């Protein structure tokens, strides 16, 4: 038995529209606080992926792909490369693989920023998780729609 | 230079990621596959040379010293295994070019292949048991996907057995990790080797070590939990089953070699006694299973199980010459066995079947190919002067020195059974006249198939005719395994930048 994904309720549609930006913001929040507090790229990525999956259930495949804009598979590739880059910064600056490197930046609005390779690594993880979860979900949804 | 230790898995990781980005372009993916695997092979060669000249190489990831951080290290055994990974990976990539269907290429065959190679190299390089588990999962995930990719019924049935049994083994591995961490408070293998002897544990470590042994034995496909291998290997595309045959079980055997020489050496008569039993049964049962098969790929899969027994026997006897013989066997076996799987794919191309009874006439139709087939086939049987003969001779000598009569008997029985199984393939597929309804195809073979099979056969011949270089390497590797003090020291006190 094949269920049409578009037969979802009005409540779900309305809620999903509201929740999508909120969940995406939450996922970024989780990603950024992850170094010292609970959170991180993995959790953030899962939240972002579930936000888009919710959107998919409320609307349709096309609209979900529209929200994502890129092929989730290339998100995996980019994410892996970003994470690897974070690992390679160490050797490029004379340290071992995955060595932490930090810079302090002063940005006009945000103020003092303490940025390092761990956050870069987490961004990579975030992208890989979003990419892989959505590859699963979209592939399954596509087979469901026939 | 310490980055060199990580290159064998960094290169396939980068290649895999770029390959994901190049998803729409098949041509780009194929180019990346060749370049990536060649890169891994080159890194592996350099690594082996450096380890041979300068001793054990260590890399403390993130500058966290062991046992707090994850440390990577290569001794000669690791370096040799990484080299074998490079060779098999490169050969499989070349073989994939003309054989893998465009549908599989579009479904992500090449990224998965890179991921598998990264996982295998990671297993060989890590010094941390938990990290080992993670690499195992990476390579298993990739192998599940590669196995199930064709989406045929037989593949699903084979993949299911493979997945269930390997997940079971992973769960066991993970529980054993938890128990060991509870006992010793560390999972760094070098650190464990220092701490475990000082632990008054009343045999609990030995108990945990048996859990590890069982988990690794499943992955190594040794008796009694080997049946997933003959059920699944022959269902995958040829390039994949050759890659699996070369590497996947070796990962399990390598883990046994590493842990049961470095960490779990408290109660050698007990643990290695069990390994002897397992080795003996694996050999004989695998060879008996091979005799019952008509599908040539299944025959080779059973013979593969049987050969795992020889490698285990090297570890189980636990003498310098036995370990060296085991290491020698590793190298010989990977090259020979992956070549046999590659060649069975070539046979399928020509004869249109994998079944002995439906094939025939290859000797008259394709004499050169038959000669290429003879090299790994006779090497598998242990006919002098090919590599398998030396491998078996060394194992037998180790057995004689250790005075274990029944294992020797198992080796000899297995040799005869193996010879019988291989000669039946030879007689049916090559000598028998081709069946009326299935003449041997005349179309020329793609060049890459010749390159791969002839190249690997040349490797087998090289090992056979110049035994000395590989034997010297194996002896030094075995000395490092039996006296792990250098490894422990290198891991626990790496120079920090």
Interface residues (C-beta under 8 A of the other chain):
Chain A: X71 X73 X74 X76 X77 X78 X80 X81 X84 X87 X88 X90 X91 X94 X95 X96 X97 X98 X99 X100
Chain B: X2 X3 X6 X10 X13 X14 X16 X17 X18 X19 X20 X21 X23 X59 X60 X61 X62 X63 X108 X111 X497
